[in-house]
Structures are given as structure tokens and as C-alpha cells.
């Protein structure tokens, strides 16, 4: 994997993206703050440059934003 993206639609002020592998947080972004109070899209990506084994569960979360999307690695 050379890029891991996450997005969220919300209006919660500042938030942070969290990257989770098999229920363990592996990375957290710096705070992401929208330029105004309007609802918007939060976006962040990281470049892990790694290979994950078969059946690794990769998930994302955002502070103050609901949702916990996941994907399972298949080869």
C-alpha cells in the first residue's frame, strides 16, 4: 500500500484522522480545521509504503465525527 486516504463529511470544528490496523491505532493526523463554520469535507492521507498480510483489517475514525469504515486486505 502506498497511500491510505480517509474522508468525512461534517461540521464539528477541528478533528483528527485516526488510522487503525487490526484494532490498534497506528497513526493519528494533526488537527484538521475547516476555514469556517459551514459543513465540509475532512480529508487526510498517509503514505505507509508497506504490505499488509492477508485478512488485515484496516479502519479509519475521526475525532468528533461518527463512523468507522473498514476494509479487509485480500490478495
PDB file with one MODEL, atoms N, CA, C and O in Angstrom:
MODEL        1
ATOM      1  N   UNK A   1       0.854  -1.159   0.000  1.00  0.00           N
ATOM      2  CA  UNK A   1       0.000   0.000   0.000  1.00  0.00           C
ATOM      3  C   UNK A   1       0.900   1.221   0.000  1.00  0.00           C
ATOM      4  O   UNK A   1       1.816   1.337   0.814  1.00  0.00           O
ATOM      5  N   UNK A   2       0.623   2.137  -0.933  1.00  0.00           N
ATOM      6  CA  UNK A   2       1.441   3.338  -0.955  1.00  0.00           C
ATOM      7  C   UNK A   2       0.668   4.592  -0.550  1.00  0.00           C
ATOM      8  O   UNK A   2       1.275   5.645  -0.354  1.00  0.00           O
ATOM      9  N   UNK A   3      -0.658   4.503  -0.419  1.00  0.00           N
ATOM     10  CA  UNK A   3      -1.424   5.634   0.081  1.00  0.00           C
ATOM     11  C   UNK A   3      -2.700   5.137   0.767  1.00  0.00           C
ATOM     12  O   UNK A   3      -3.384   4.250   0.257  1.00  0.00           O
ATOM     13  N   UNK A   4      -3.007   5.717   1.924  1.00  0.00           N
ATOM     14  CA  UNK A   4      -4.185   5.358   2.698  1.00  0.00           C
ATOM     15  C   UNK A   4      -4.961   6.647   2.939  1.00  0.00           C
ATOM     16  O   UNK A   4      -4.518   7.503   3.706  1.00  0.00           O
ATOM     17  N   UNK A   5      -6.115   6.793   2.292  1.00  0.00           N
ATOM     18  CA  UNK A   5      -6.931   8.005   2.358  1.00  0.00           C
ATOM     19  C   UNK A   5      -8.102   7.830   3.308  1.00  0.00           C
ATOM     20  O   UNK A   5      -8.573   6.715   3.533  1.00  0.00           O
ATOM     21  N   UNK A   6      -8.567   8.943   3.863  1.00  0.00           N
ATOM     22  CA  UNK A   6      -9.804   8.939   4.629  1.00  0.00           C
ATOM     23  C   UNK A   6     -10.498  10.283   4.453  1.00  0.00           C
ATOM     24  O   UNK A   6      -9.853  11.331   4.423  1.00  0.00           O
ATOM     25  N   UNK A   7     -11.819  10.235   4.339  1.00  0.00           N
ATOM     26  CA  UNK A   7     -12.613  11.454   4.238  1.00  0.00           C
ATOM     27  C   UNK A   7     -13.833  11.344   5.153  1.00  0.00           C
ATOM     28  O   UNK A   7     -14.269  10.248   5.506  1.00  0.00           O
ATOM     29  N   UNK A   8     -14.366  12.495   5.523  1.00  0.00           N
ATOM     30  CA  UNK A   8     -15.596  12.543   6.326  1.00  0.00           C
ATOM     31  C   UNK A   8     -16.314  13.839   5.999  1.00  0.00           C
ATOM     32  O   UNK A   8     -15.675  14.861   5.751  1.00  0.00           O
ATOM     33  N   UNK A   9     -17.627  13.802   5.997  1.00  0.00           N
ATOM     34  CA  UNK A   9     -18.451  14.999   5.818  1.00  0.00           C
ATOM     35  C   UNK A   9     -19.022  15.379   7.169  1.00  0.00           C
ATOM     36  O   UNK A   9     -19.682  14.565   7.816  1.00  0.00           O
ATOM     37  N   UNK A  10     -18.774  16.609   7.605  1.00  0.00           N
ATOM     38  CA  UNK A  10     -19.238  17.005   8.932  1.00  0.00           C
ATOM     39  C   UNK A  10     -19.111  18.512   9.114  1.00  0.00           C
ATOM     40  O   UNK A  10     -18.701  19.243   8.213  1.00  0.00           O
ATOM     41  N   UNK A  11     -19.475  18.940  10.303  1.00  0.00           N
ATOM     42  CA  UNK A  11     -19.338  20.330  10.718  1.00  0.00           C
ATOM     43  C   UNK A  11     -19.075  20.314  12.216  1.00  0.00           C
ATOM     44  O   UNK A  11     -19.945  20.672  13.010  1.00  0.00           O
ATOM     45  N   UNK A  12     -17.887  19.903  12.595  1.00  0.00           N
ATOM     46  CA  UNK A  12     -17.571  19.720  14.015  1.00  0.00           C
ATOM     47  C   UNK A  12     -16.391  20.567  14.490  1.00  0.00           C
ATOM     48  O   UNK A  12     -15.874  20.349  15.586  1.00  0.00           O
ATOM     49  N   UNK A  13     -15.970  21.513  13.687  1.00  0.00           N
ATOM     50  CA  UNK A  13     -14.763  22.251  14.041  1.00  0.00           C
ATOM     51  C   UNK A  13     -13.554  21.389  13.731  1.00  0.00           C
ATOM     52  O   UNK A  13     -13.554  20.658  12.741  1.00  0.00           O
ATOM     53  N   UNK A  14     -12.542  21.460  14.547  1.00  0.00           N
ATOM     54  CA  UNK A  14     -11.319  20.694  14.290  1.00  0.00           C
ATOM     55  C   UNK A  14     -11.524  19.212  14.609  1.00  0.00           C
ATOM     56  O   UNK A  14     -12.263  18.855  15.527  1.00  0.00           O
ATOM     57  N   UNK A  15     -10.864  18.371  13.842  1.00  0.00           N
ATOM     58  CA  UNK A  15     -10.945  16.924  14.013  1.00  0.00           C
ATOM     59  C   UNK A  15      -9.584  16.315  13.665  1.00  0.00           C
ATOM     60  O   UNK A  15      -8.732  16.980  13.077  1.00  0.00           O
ATOM     61  N   UNK A  16      -9.393  15.069  14.024  1.00  0.00           N
ATOM     62  CA  UNK A  16      -8.164  14.346  13.678  1.00  0.00           C
ATOM     63  C   UNK A  16      -8.528  13.003  13.083  1.00  0.00           C
ATOM     64  O   UNK A  16      -9.439  12.326  13.560  1.00  0.00           O
ATOM     65  N   UNK A  17      -7.811  12.618  12.036  1.00  0.00           N
ATOM     66  CA  UNK A  17      -7.995  11.307  11.423  1.00  0.00           C
ATOM     67  C   UNK A  17      -7.198  10.277  12.204  1.00  0.00           C
ATOM     68  O   UNK A  17      -6.062  10.526  12.606  1.00  0.00           O
ATOM     69  N   UNK A  18      -7.805   9.123  12.412  1.00  0.00           N
ATOM     70  CA  UNK A  18      -7.132   8.018  13.101  1.00  0.00           C
ATOM     71  C   UNK A  18      -7.094   6.822  12.168  1.00  0.00           C
ATOM     72  O   UNK A  18      -8.098   6.484  11.542  1.00  0.00           O
ATOM     73  N   UNK A  19      -5.949   6.189  12.074  1.00  0.00           N
ATOM     74  CA  UNK A  19      -5.727   5.022  11.222  1.00  0.00           C
ATOM     75  C   UNK A  19      -5.529   3.810  12.125  1.00  0.00           C
ATOM     76  O   UNK A  19      -4.689   3.819  13.024  1.00  0.00           O
ATOM     77  N   UNK A  20      -6.318   2.767  11.871  1.00  0.00           N
ATOM     78  CA  UNK A  20      -6.356   1.608  12.769  1.00  0.00           C
ATOM     79  C   UNK A  20      -6.096   0.334  11.972  1.00  0.00           C
ATOM     80  O   UNK A  20      -6.690   0.117  10.916  1.00  0.00           O
ATOM     81  N   UNK A  21      -5.207  -0.499  12.488  1.00  0.00           N
ATOM     82  CA  UNK A  21      -4.900  -1.800  11.880  1.00  0.00           C
ATOM     83  C   UNK A  21      -5.174  -2.880  12.916  1.00  0.00           C
ATOM     84  O   UNK A  21      -4.570  -2.899  13.988  1.00  0.00           O
ATOM     85  N   UNK A  22      -6.101  -3.786  12.575  1.00  0.00           N
ATOM     86  CA  UNK A  22      -6.457  -4.885  13.481  1.00  0.00           C
ATOM     87  C   UNK A  22      -6.731  -4.389  14.900  1.00  0.00           C
ATOM     88  O   UNK A  22      -6.205  -4.940  15.867  1.00  0.00           O
ATOM     89  N   UNK A  23      -7.547  -3.358  15.021  1.00  0.00           N
ATOM     90  CA  UNK A  23      -7.989  -2.778  16.304  1.00  0.00           C
ATOM     91  C   UNK A  23      -6.918  -1.988  17.040  1.00  0.00           C
ATOM     92  O   UNK A  23      -7.154  -1.572  18.175  1.00  0.00           O
ATOM     93  N   UNK A  24      -5.754  -1.764  16.447  1.00  0.00           N
ATOM     94  CA  UNK A  24      -4.691  -0.982  17.083  1.00  0.00           C
ATOM     95  C   UNK A  24      -4.437   0.285  16.278  1.00  0.00           C
ATOM     96  O   UNK A  24      -4.157   0.223  15.080  1.00  0.00           O
ATOM     97  N   UNK A  25      -4.534   1.429  16.938  1.00  0.00           N
ATOM     98  CA  UNK A  25      -4.266   2.680  16.233  1.00  0.00           C
ATOM     99  C   UNK A  25      -2.791   2.734  15.848  1.00  0.00           C
ATOM    100  O   UNK A  25      -1.919   2.503  16.685  1.00  0.00           O
ATOM    101  N   UNK A  26      -2.512   3.040  14.573  1.00  0.00           N
ATOM    102  CA  UNK A  26      -1.140   3.087  14.090  1.00  0.00           C
ATOM    103  C   UNK A  26      -0.694   4.496  13.713  1.00  0.00           C
ATOM    104  O   UNK A  26       0.500   4.750  13.560  1.00  0.00           O
ATOM    105  N   UNK A  27      -1.653   5.413  13.564  1.00  0.00           N
ATOM    106  CA  UNK A  27      -1.291   6.779  13.175  1.00  0.00           C
ATOM    107  C   UNK A  27      -2.452   7.707  13.498  1.00  0.00           C
ATOM    108  O   UNK A  27      -3.616   7.311  13.432  1.00  0.00           O
ATOM    109  N   UNK A  28      -2.122   8.951  13.848  1.00  0.00           N
ATOM    110  CA  UNK A  28      -3.130   9.984  14.061  1.00  0.00           C
ATOM    111  C   UNK A  28      -2.635  11.265  13.404  1.00  0.00           C
ATOM    112  O   UNK A  28      -1.482  11.654  13.591  1.00  0.00           O
ATOM    113  N   UNK A  29      -3.499  11.920  12.637  1.00  0.00           N
ATOM    114  CA  UNK A  29      -3.107  13.152  11.952  1.00  0.00           C
ATOM    115  C   UNK A  29      -3.024  14.318  12.936  1.00  0.00           C
ATOM    116  O   UNK A  29      -3.482  14.237  14.076  1.00  0.00           O
ATOM    117  N   UNK A  30      -2.436  15.376  12.464  1.00  0.00           N
ATOM    118  CA  UNK A  30      -2.504  16.645  13.182  1.00  0.00           C
ATOM    119  C   UNK A  30      -3.949  17.134  13.095  1.00  0.00           C
ATOM    120  O   UNK A  30      -4.695  16.641  12.248  1.00  0.00           O
ATOM    121  N   UNK A  31      -4.374  18.079  13.931  1.00  0.00           N
ATOM    122  CA  UNK A  31      -5.733  18.593  13.831  1.00  0.00           C
ATOM    123  C   UNK A  31      -6.005  19.200  12.443  1.00  0.00           C
ATOM    124  O   UNK A  31      -5.165  19.901  11.879  1.00  0.00           O
ATOM    125  N   UNK A  32      -7.191  18.911  11.917  1.00  0.00           N
ATOM    126  CA  UNK A  32      -7.640  19.454  10.643  1.00  0.00           C
ATOM    127  C   UNK A  32      -8.822  20.354  10.955  1.00  0.00           C
ATOM    128  O   UNK A  32      -9.833  19.902  11.492  1.00  0.00           O
ATOM    129  N   UNK A  33      -8.690  21.632  10.614  1.00  0.00           N
ATOM    130  CA  UNK A  33      -9.709  22.619  10.969  1.00  0.00           C
ATOM    131  C   UNK A  33     -10.254  23.275   9.706  1.00  0.00           C
ATOM    132  O   UNK A  33      -9.487  23.762   8.875  1.00  0.00           O
ATOM    133  N   UNK A  34     -11.592  23.288   9.559  1.00  0.00           N
ATOM    134  CA  UNK A  34     -12.170  23.939   8.394  1.00  0.00           C
ATOM    135  C   UNK A  34     -11.994  25.462   8.486  1.00  0.00           C
ATOM    136  O   UNK A  34     -11.821  26.005   9.578  1.00  0.00           O
ATOM    137  N   UNK A  35     -12.040  26.144   7.340  1.00  0.00           N
ATOM    138  CA  UNK A  35     -11.823  27.595   7.343  1.00  0.00           C
ATOM    139  C   UNK A  35     -13.008  28.407   7.871  1.00  0.00           C
ATOM    140  O   UNK A  35     -12.862  29.596   8.155  1.00  0.00           O
ATOM    141  N   UNK A  36     -14.190  27.772   8.006  1.00  0.00           N
ATOM    142  CA  UNK A  36     -15.367  28.496   8.509  1.00  0.00           C
ATOM    143  C   UNK A  36     -16.318  27.496   9.159  1.00  0.00           C
ATOM    144  O   UNK A  36     -15.969  26.328   9.330  1.00  0.00           O
ATOM    145  N   UNK A  37     -17.522  27.951   9.524  1.00  0.00           N
ATOM    146  CA  UNK A  37     -18.479  27.087  10.227  1.00  0.00           C
ATOM    147  C   UNK A  37     -19.367  26.273   9.297  1.00  0.00           C
ATOM    148  O   UNK A  37     -20.235  25.544   9.777  1.00  0.00           O
ATOM    149  N   UNK A  38     -19.185  26.369   8.001  1.00  0.00           N
ATOM    150  CA  UNK A  38     -20.013  25.624   7.059  1.00  0.00           C
ATOM    151  C   UNK A  38     -19.657  24.146   7.067  1.00  0.00           C
ATOM    152  O   UNK A  38     -18.502  23.793   7.305  1.00  0.00           O
ATOM    153  N   UNK A  39     -20.638  23.268   6.810  1.00  0.00           N
ATOM    154  CA  UNK A  39     -20.329  21.846   6.681  1.00  0.00           C
ATOM    155  C   UNK A  39     -19.318  21.642   5.559  1.00  0.00           C
ATOM    156  O   UNK A  39     -19.332  22.359   4.558  1.00  0.00           O
ATOM    157  N   UNK A  40     -18.468  20.684   5.730  1.00  0.00           N
ATOM    158  CA  UNK A  40     -17.460  20.469   4.714  1.00  0.00           C
ATOM    159  C   UNK A  40     -16.940  19.049   4.690  1.00  0.00           C
ATOM    160  O   UNK A  40     -17.453  18.164   5.375  1.00  0.00           O
ATOM    161  N   UNK A  41     -15.931  18.854   3.902  1.00  0.00           N
ATOM    162  CA  UNK A  41     -15.288  17.556   3.757  1.00  0.00           C
ATOM    163  C   UNK A  41     -13.942  17.605   4.467  1.00  0.00           C
ATOM    164  O   UNK A  41     -13.113  18.477   4.206  1.00  0.00           O
ATOM    165  N   UNK A  42     -13.750  16.670   5.350  1.00  0.00           N
ATOM    166  CA  UNK A  42     -12.454  16.497   6.008  1.00  0.00           C
ATOM    167  C   UNK A  42     -11.704  15.430   5.217  1.00  0.00           C
ATOM    168  O   UNK A  42     -12.281  14.410   4.842  1.00  0.00           O
ATOM    169  N   UNK A  43     -10.444  15.661   4.970  1.00  0.00           N
ATOM    170  CA  UNK A  43      -9.661  14.735   4.141  1.00  0.00           C
ATOM    171  C   UNK A  43      -8.252  14.652   4.695  1.00  0.00           C
ATOM    172  O   UNK A  43      -7.670  15.652   5.117  1.00  0.00           O
ATOM    173  N   UNK A  44      -7.715  13.441   4.685  1.00  0.00           N
ATOM    174  CA  UNK A  44      -6.320  13.255   5.078  1.00  0.00           C
ATOM    175  C   UNK A  44      -5.809  11.982   4.418  1.00  0.00           C
ATOM    176  O   UNK A  44      -6.583  11.067   4.135  1.00  0.00           O
ATOM    177  N   UNK A  45      -4.530  11.928   4.178  1.00  0.00           N
ATOM    178  CA  UNK A  45      -3.916  10.695   3.678  1.00  0.00           C
ATOM    179  C   UNK A  45      -2.535  10.529   4.273  1.00  0.00           C
ATOM    180  O   UNK A  45      -1.900  11.497   4.690  1.00  0.00           O
ATOM    181  N   UNK A  46      -2.089   9.314   4.304  1.00  0.00           N
ATOM    182  CA  UNK A  46      -0.746   8.988   4.745  1.00  0.00           C
ATOM    183  C   UNK A  46      -0.148   8.010   3.738  1.00  0.00           C
ATOM    184  O   UNK A  46      -0.878   7.337   3.010  1.00  0.00           O
ATOM    185  N   UNK A  47       1.148   7.934   3.699  1.00  0.00           N
ATOM    186  CA  UNK A  47       1.857   7.059   2.765  1.00  0.00           C
ATOM    187  C   UNK A  47       2.615   5.985   3.541  1.00  0.00           C
ATOM    188  O   UNK A  47       3.805   6.147   3.811  1.00  0.00           O
ATOM    189  N   UNK A  48       1.949   4.898   3.900  1.00  0.00           N
ATOM    190  CA  UNK A  48       2.617   3.885   4.729  1.00  0.00           C
ATOM    191  C   UNK A  48       3.701   3.100   4.011  1.00  0.00           C
ATOM    192  O   UNK A  48       4.593   2.562   4.667  1.00  0.00           O
ATOM    193  N   UNK A  49       3.657   3.012   2.672  1.00  0.00           N
ATOM    194  CA  UNK A  49       4.665   2.277   1.900  1.00  0.00           C
ATOM    195  C   UNK A  49       4.969   0.912   2.535  1.00  0.00           C
ATOM    196  O   UNK A  49       6.115   0.603   2.861  1.00  0.00           O
ATOM    197  N   UNK A  50       3.928   0.118   2.697  1.00  0.00           N
ATOM    198  CA  UNK A  50       4.087  -1.191   3.321  1.00  0.00           C
ATOM    199  C   UNK A  50       3.136  -2.191   2.675  1.00  0.00           C
ATOM    200  O   UNK A  50       2.234  -1.811   1.927  1.00  0.00           O
ATOM    201  N   UNK A  51       3.340  -3.442   2.963  1.00  0.00           N
ATOM    202  CA  UNK A  51       2.456  -4.509   2.518  1.00  0.00           C
ATOM    203  C   UNK A  51       1.797  -5.112   3.747  1.00  0.00           C
ATOM    204  O   UNK A  51       2.475  -5.456   4.716  1.00  0.00           O
ATOM    205  N   UNK A  52       0.480  -5.239   3.709  1.00  0.00           N
ATOM    206  CA  UNK A  52      -0.250  -5.827   4.825  1.00  0.00           C
ATOM    207  C   UNK A  52      -0.597  -7.274   4.503  1.00  0.00           C
ATOM    208  O   UNK A  52      -0.955  -7.584   3.367  1.00  0.00           O
ATOM    209  N   UNK A  53      -0.495  -8.165   5.486  1.00  0.00           N
ATOM    210  CA  UNK A  53      -0.814  -9.578   5.258  1.00  0.00           C
ATOM    211  C   UNK A  53      -2.302  -9.793   4.951  1.00  0.00           C
ATOM    212  O   UNK A  53      -3.148  -8.955   5.262  1.00  0.00           O
ATOM    213  N   UNK A  54      -2.585 -10.923   4.340  1.00  0.00           N
ATOM    214  CA  UNK A  54      -3.957 -11.348   4.054  1.00  0.00           C
ATOM    215  C   UNK A  54      -4.810 -11.227   5.313  1.00  0.00           C
ATOM    216  O   UNK A  54      -4.355 -11.573   6.403  1.00  0.00           O
ATOM    217  N   UNK A  55      -6.040 -10.740   5.173  1.00  0.00           N
ATOM    218  CA  UNK A  55      -7.031 -10.605   6.247  1.00  0.00           C
ATOM    219  C   UNK A  55      -6.723  -9.523   7.281  1.00  0.00           C
ATOM    220  O   UNK A  55      -7.357  -9.485   8.335  1.00  0.00           O
ATOM    221  N   UNK A  56      -5.760  -8.643   6.998  1.00  0.00           N
ATOM    222  CA  UNK A  56      -5.535  -7.496   7.876  1.00  0.00           C
ATOM    223  C   UNK A  56      -6.746  -6.577   7.766  1.00  0.00           C
ATOM    224  O   UNK A  56      -7.197  -6.279   6.660  1.00  0.00           O
ATOM    225  N   UNK A  57      -7.275  -6.127   8.897  1.00  0.00           N
ATOM    226  CA  UNK A  57      -8.429  -5.227   8.903  1.00  0.00           C
ATOM    227  C   UNK A  57      -7.917  -3.796   9.103  1.00  0.00           C
ATOM    228  O   UNK A  57      -7.283  -3.484  10.111  1.00  0.00           O
ATOM    229  N   UNK A  58      -8.207  -2.937   8.122  1.00  0.00           N
ATOM    230  CA  UNK A  58      -7.781  -1.536   8.154  1.00  0.00           C
ATOM    231  C   UNK A  58      -9.016  -0.655   8.307  1.00  0.00           C
ATOM    232  O   UNK A  58      -9.978  -0.789   7.552  1.00  0.00           O
ATOM    233  N   UNK A  59      -8.985   0.247   9.288  1.00  0.00           N
ATOM    234  CA  UNK A  59     -10.142   1.094   9.579  1.00  0.00           C
ATOM    235  C   UNK A  59      -9.707   2.545   9.764  1.00  0.00           C
ATOM    236  O   UNK A  59      -8.532   2.837   9.984  1.00  0.00           O
ATOM    237  N   UNK A  60     -10.684   3.446   9.669  1.00  0.00           N
ATOM    238  CA  UNK A  60     -10.455   4.863   9.932  1.00  0.00           C
ATOM    239  C   UNK A  60     -11.515   5.390  10.876  1.00  0.00           C
ATOM    240  O   UNK A  60     -12.652   4.919  10.891  1.00  0.00           O
ATOM    241  N   UNK A  61     -11.122   6.372  11.659  1.00  0.00           N
ATOM    242  CA  UNK A  61     -12.043   7.087  12.537  1.00  0.00           C
ATOM    243  C   UNK A  61     -11.619   8.547  12.549  1.00  0.00           C
ATOM    244  O   UNK A  61     -10.482   8.880  12.216  1.00  0.00           O
ATOM    245  N   UNK A  62     -12.540   9.404  12.935  1.00  0.00           N
ATOM    246  CA  UNK A  62     -12.263  10.827  13.095  1.00  0.00           C
ATOM    247  C   UNK A  62     -12.745  11.243  14.482  1.00  0.00           C
ATOM    248  O   UNK A  62     -13.805  10.804  14.927  1.00  0.00           O
ATOM    249  N   UNK A  63     -11.977  12.083  15.163  1.00  0.00           N
ATOM    250  CA  UNK A  63     -12.450  12.599  16.448  1.00  0.00           C
ATOM    251  C   UNK A  63     -13.670  13.479  16.201  1.00  0.00           C
ATOM    252  O   UNK A  63     -13.680  14.285  15.271  1.00  0.00           O
ATOM    253  N   UNK A  64     -14.692  13.325  17.029  1.00  0.00           N
ATOM    254  CA  UNK A  64     -15.924  14.122  16.999  1.00  0.00           C
ATOM    255  C   UNK A  64     -16.790  13.874  15.762  1.00  0.00           C
ATOM    256  O   UNK A  64     -17.753  14.608  15.546  1.00  0.00           O
ATOM    257  N   UNK A  65     -16.479  12.861  14.943  1.00  0.00           N
ATOM    258  CA  UNK A  65     -17.281  12.512  13.776  1.00  0.00           C
ATOM    259  C   UNK A  65     -17.613  11.025  13.871  1.00  0.00           C
ATOM    260  O   UNK A  65     -16.724  10.200  14.081  1.00  0.00           O
ATOM    261  N   UNK A  66     -18.892  10.683  13.716  1.00  0.00           N
ATOM    262  CA  UNK A  66     -19.287   9.280  13.814  1.00  0.00           C
ATOM    263  C   UNK A  66     -18.894   8.513  12.559  1.00  0.00           C
ATOM    264  O   UNK A  66     -18.668   9.093  11.496  1.00  0.00           O
ATOM    265  N   UNK A  67     -18.820   7.213  12.708  1.00  0.00           N
ATOM    266  CA  UNK A  67     -18.489   6.327  11.596  1.00  0.00           C
ATOM    267  C   UNK A  67     -17.158   5.639  11.832  1.00  0.00           C
ATOM    268  O   UNK A  67     -16.252   6.186  12.461  1.00  0.00           O
ATOM    269  N   UNK A  68     -17.064   4.430  11.314  1.00  0.00           N
ATOM    270  CA  UNK A  68     -15.844   3.644  11.488  1.00  0.00           C
ATOM    271  C   UNK A  68     -15.715   2.684  10.296  1.00  0.00           C
ATOM    272  O   UNK A  68     -15.864   1.473  10.454  1.00  0.00           O
ATOM    273  N   UNK A  69     -15.438   3.232   9.098  1.00  0.00           N
ATOM    274  CA  UNK A  69     -15.327   2.369   7.919  1.00  0.00           C
ATOM    275  C   UNK A  69     -14.078   1.495   7.965  1.00  0.00           C
ATOM    276  O   UNK A  69     -13.019   1.928   8.420  1.00  0.00           O
ATOM    277  N   UNK A  70     -14.215   0.268   7.488  1.00  0.00           N
ATOM    278  CA  UNK A  70     -13.110  -0.687   7.491  1.00  0.00           C
ATOM    279  C   UNK A  70     -13.039  -1.412   6.143  1.00  0.00           C
ATOM    280  O   UNK A  70     -14.017  -1.485   5.399  1.00  0.00           O
ATOM    281  N   UNK A  71     -11.872  -1.935   5.863  1.00  0.00           N
ATOM    282  CA  UNK A  71     -11.656  -2.799   4.701  1.00  0.00           C
ATOM    283  C   UNK A  71     -10.726  -3.911   5.133  1.00  0.00           C
ATOM    284  O   UNK A  71      -9.842  -3.703   5.965  1.00  0.00           O
ATOM    285  N   UNK A  72     -10.921  -5.088   4.571  1.00  0.00           N
ATOM    286  CA  UNK A  72     -10.078  -6.247   4.865  1.00  0.00           C
ATOM    287  C   UNK A  72      -9.191  -6.516   3.648  1.00  0.00           C
ATOM    288  O   UNK A  72      -9.669  -6.530   2.514  1.00  0.00           O
ATOM    289  N   UNK A  73      -7.917  -6.725   3.892  1.00  0.00           N
ATOM    290  CA  UNK A  73      -6.958  -6.977   2.822  1.00  0.00           C
ATOM    291  C   UNK A  73      -7.180  -8.364   2.256  1.00  0.00           C
ATOM    292  O   UNK A  73      -7.207  -9.354   2.987  1.00  0.00           O
ATOM    293  N   UNK A  74      -7.339  -8.423   0.944  1.00  0.00           N
ATOM    294  CA  UNK A  74      -7.448  -9.684   0.220  1.00  0.00           C
ATOM    295  C   UNK A  74      -6.455  -9.657  -0.927  1.00  0.00           C
ATOM    296  O   UNK A  74      -6.229  -8.609  -1.533  1.00  0.00           O
ATOM    297  N   UNK A  75      -5.879 -10.770  -1.218  1.00  0.00           N
ATOM    298  CA  UNK A  75      -4.898 -10.845  -2.311  1.00  0.00           C
ATOM    299  C   UNK A  75      -5.451 -11.663  -3.431  1.00  0.00           C
ATOM    300  O   UNK A  75      -4.783 -11.850  -4.447  1.00  0.00           O
TER     301      UNK A  75
ENDMDL
END
